[in-house]
């Protein structure tokens, strides 16, 4: 009996320890994987960029589906995947215009957002169909995102897109003397950068880019939820700071983007002049970038004497309007912003 009891007693502790040993092994594997990811992440922006891209892609698809419900039944002509360059899908554009058009129309060229490392023209196509139904030619432009392409590749590509639009204006239904540059989030930064390039010879020389169109052709800009001050962006901490810093590393190809020419030349708030075109600028009150970026940009434009139309909400406004709120057309405030945008376009173009 004692021998049997001893045998049985010796088996129970072993059985009790086995699950814990398996748990320790699993934890060890997780820690090891995390360590490897951390090491890789310190050497390359790719892991972080791909994670951010996955989140942004899901959100972009859902937002596009939300907008699709609000596209009117107006018959449009569509030219999809028009190649303006030789980099495949990266250098293509989608063009929309009312089917009833009998000649060229004022044209909104829209640059999509996505933290410079995600997004595609299809994300903004529904919004541009809505604007096209109001009597405009609208063009959604692709460009190479990071880390596949690094700054200033996208700026050169967008300049090439404008050159193509100008050269093929008739077949695209574009009035080349009434171009509006527009964008959302990172696309608003790029739109402001292109507008600065076009309206400031000093900035064009610093960038070493000859603008594809003239300041006389650019009649307005529409800037939603954008970034215009990279130094302010670099001071962010927490999850938002990590995300933006990771995105900028991927887009610029360097960790030192905040201290070198990348951050300096992307900070359009420091380069805009009194010749910057009349501008509509907006951001949601629940979006930190509104307070850090959009409002200071609007104030700087106003200081320079640029005609500025703003759509901002008081800080306590409910609901709190998030980043890219203007695309969430189920919200009454997004509908307000849409109508303000249409009124702005109507006021600064002629048909």
Order of alpha helices (4+ residues) and beta strands (2+ residues): alpha-alpha-beta-beta-beta-alpha-beta-alpha-alpha-beta-alpha-alpha-beta-alpha-alpha-alpha-beta-alpha-beta-alpha
